C-alpha cells in the first residue's frame, strides 16, 4: 500500500468483494501494533471487519523491503490453520489477490493482546502452555500434509522478512560472530520440515475465550519449526530483563511453552529440534537489540544486558533449551 490516503483503495476493495453495496459507506479506523502492514478496523452497515494491506517498505528506521505477495501467503496460512485449529485463528472473509484481505474483527475487550498482559506483569503459565499447544498442533498437521511443501514454498519471502533482517543484518554489528550467524542462517534456510508461522510473538497472540488466537502470518514458510519456538521464547526471555520481578515466572512460562510444543513433535527426533532452538535463540536475542527490528521497550542498560547474555550463548552454545534457560538466568539477567 503506497497511497498517502488508503481509504479510496480500501473502499473499492470492499465494494468489489460485495462487503459494501452501492450507496453505502464505511468508517475506517487505523489500527496499530505492527510494522509490516496497514491495518484497519472497518465498521460496515452489516458489522465490523478487519482489513489488512501489506507494505513494500516496512515501518522501521532502517530500510527493510519485502514483497507484498506475502499478503497472499498470510491468506493461505489463515485458511490452512483455521481448518486445523478452529476458534484460534481469525476467520478470513475476502481476498483480492492484490495485497488486501478482510478477516473477522476480534474485539479487544474479549481478546486482549498477550504482549500487553506480559508487560503489565500478568504472566499466565496456562496461556504460555496454550501457545505451545497451538503451535505444536499446527506444526504436526502441516508436516503430515503432502501439499504443504509446495503451498508454502516461500523461501524468498522468509529470507526477506526473517533471515536477512534478523541474522545477516545483526551479524554486521558483531563481526567476531559473523560466521556463527552465517551458520545459523544456512541451517535455518536449509531445513524444511513443517509450516512455520514466522512471527510467533506476544504482540501477535490474543488471549481468547477458547485459548490463544494467532495472528499475522505474513512470514509463513515450509521450513524449520525450531524458528517459531526460538522466536517466541526469545520474547519471553527479553521481557524477563525488562521485568526482573517477574523473571522467574517468565522463565517458567518459557519452559511450559516449550514442553507443551514438544508433545507434538512427530516429524523428527525431539532432541534435534530442541538443539536447533537452543542454538538459534541467542542470535534472535541479539537481533532484537542490533538487527533491523529492535524491541522498543528496553532501556540502554537492559539492551546491554541482553547483548551480553546473547553473545555469551552464541560463543558457547547451550546444548538444550533447558540448559539455555538456566544459563540465561545465571548470566546476569535477573531471575
Secondary structure, DSSP 4 states (H G I P E B T S, - for coil): ---S--HHHHHHHHHHTTSS-TT---EEEE--S-SSEEEEEEEETTEEEEEEEE-SB-SSSS--B--TTHHHHHHHHHHHHHHHSTTSBPPEEEE-SSSEEEEE---TTTSEEHHHHHHTT---HHHHHHHHHHHHHHHHHHHH-TTHHHHT--HHHHIIIIIIIIIIHHHHH-GGGHHHHHHHHHHHHT--SEEE-S---GGGEEEETTEEEE---TT-EEE-THHHHHHHHHHHHHHHHH-GGGHHHHHHHHHHHHHHHHTT--SS-HHHHHHHHHHHHHHHHHHHHHSSS--SS--HHHHHHHHHHHHHHHHS--SSHHHHHHHHHHTTS--
